[in-house]
């Protein structure tokens, strides 16, 4: 097994019960993704901490855990999971693959920030689904909520039904309120308080 973190070596990522898996994923976030310092976020806001979620979602065991934890939160009538490139790319892929192992069929859709510069010039990559198909948008970290909303808008423009956003981490800086005003359901696996508490315990 690739020894990419202290947590990954001996934990049974593929068979652990979900509560234990959630705790292992939280610890992995704190070991490899969470940092404190002075940072400028994609939203333009300054922050005293930064979460590089791709250190988790592209981690071999982290990606598996993300797929296993998010899959049960997605309603059975959903036919696809989607997200804005680049942060959501490994997340939608992980959920789609884990779903297949669980006997569910969930297509993975990737929403470009700009239209493809050649060929079909499409905003959305992935299988073409029937109009009105229920799609859930996945995100790695939500701050203001604007990034995932771009994906919601593009998917709706393509004729899909999008009613929910699910994120791995909610920074609790207005995203939840933004989605509520937009009439979207919103779920988060972790809050920033979860990560900061875990990080402090690891560095005590």
Order of alpha helices (4+ residues) and beta strands (2+ residues): alpha-beta-beta-alpha-alpha-beta-alpha-beta-beta-beta-alpha-beta-alpha-beta-alpha
